[in-house]
Amino acid sequence: MRLLTTAHSAKFDGKATLFVAEKTRQEGMDPQVVWGPWVGELEVFSQNCAHVDIISPQAFEAIGPVVREILG
């Protein structure tokens, strides 16, 4: 428990890409607000799935092309 209360993460000044599972996103939770202190720029892609399903084959059908484009 001490590790969790004493750990510090440095801000990543680059661009991060976040895939948000909308079916289980807490109401009112804004990814830009939550992640803003930790990244320089955040690009958010909403996914119509639950968090547990974000790595499912169905989710990857939508996520895969985005990742392919990002990686060029």
C-alpha positions as CSV (number, residue, x, y, z in Angstrom):
1,M,0.0,0.0,0.0
2,R,2.9,2.4,0.7
3,L,4.0,2.1,-2.9
4,L,0.7,3.3,-4.1
5,T,0.7,6.4,-1.8
6,T,4.3,7.3,-2.4
7,A,4.7,6.6,-6.2
8,H,4.9,9.6,-8.5
9,S,4.5,9.6,-12.2
10,A,6.1,12.2,-14.5
11,K,3.9,13.9,-17.1
12,F,4.4,12.5,-20.7
13,D,4.7,15.7,-22.8
14,G,3.8,13.9,-26.0
15,K,0.6,12.8,-27.6
16,A,-1.4,9.9,-26.2
17,T,-4.3,8.0,-27.8
18,L,-7.0,6.6,-25.5
19,F,-9.8,4.2,-26.5
20,V,-12.7,4.7,-24.1
21,A,-15.2,1.9,-23.4
22,E,-18.4,3.9,-23.4
23,K,-20.7,1.3,-22.0
24,T,-18.8,1.3,-18.6
25,R,-17.6,4.9,-18.6
26,Q,-18.7,6.6,-15.4
27,E,-21.3,9.2,-16.0
28,G,-19.7,12.6,-16.1
29,M,-16.1,11.2,-16.4
30,D,-14.3,13.4,-19.0
31,P,-11.2,11.6,-20.3
32,Q,-9.6,15.0,-21.1
33,V,-9.9,16.1,-17.5
34,V,-8.8,12.8,-16.0
35,W,-5.8,12.3,-18.3
36,G,-4.9,16.0,-18.9
37,P,-2.5,16.3,-16.0
38,W,-0.5,13.2,-17.2
39,V,-0.2,13.8,-21.0
40,G,0.7,16.7,-23.2
41,E,-2.0,16.0,-25.8
42,L,-4.8,13.4,-25.7
43,E,-6.7,12.0,-28.6
44,V,-9.8,10.1,-27.5
45,F,-11.7,7.4,-29.5
46,S,-15.0,6.3,-28.0
47,Q,-15.8,2.6,-28.4
48,N,-19.3,1.1,-28.1
49,C,-18.3,-1.6,-25.6
50,A,-17.6,-2.4,-22.0
51,H,-14.2,-2.0,-20.5
52,V,-13.7,-5.8,-20.3
53,D,-14.6,-6.1,-24.0
54,I,-12.1,-3.4,-25.3
55,I,-9.7,-6.1,-26.3
56,S,-12.3,-8.3,-27.9
57,P,-12.1,-9.2,-31.6
58,Q,-15.2,-7.0,-32.2
59,A,-13.6,-4.0,-30.6
60,F,-10.4,-4.6,-32.5
61,E,-12.3,-4.3,-35.7
62,A,-12.9,-0.6,-34.9
63,I,-9.6,0.0,-33.0
64,G,-7.3,-1.8,-35.5
65,P,-7.7,0.7,-38.4
66,V,-7.1,3.6,-36.0
67,V,-3.9,2.1,-34.6
68,R,-2.8,1.3,-38.1
69,E,-3.3,4.9,-39.2
70,I,-1.5,6.3,-36.1
71,L,1.5,4.0,-36.6
72,G,1.6,4.8,-40.3
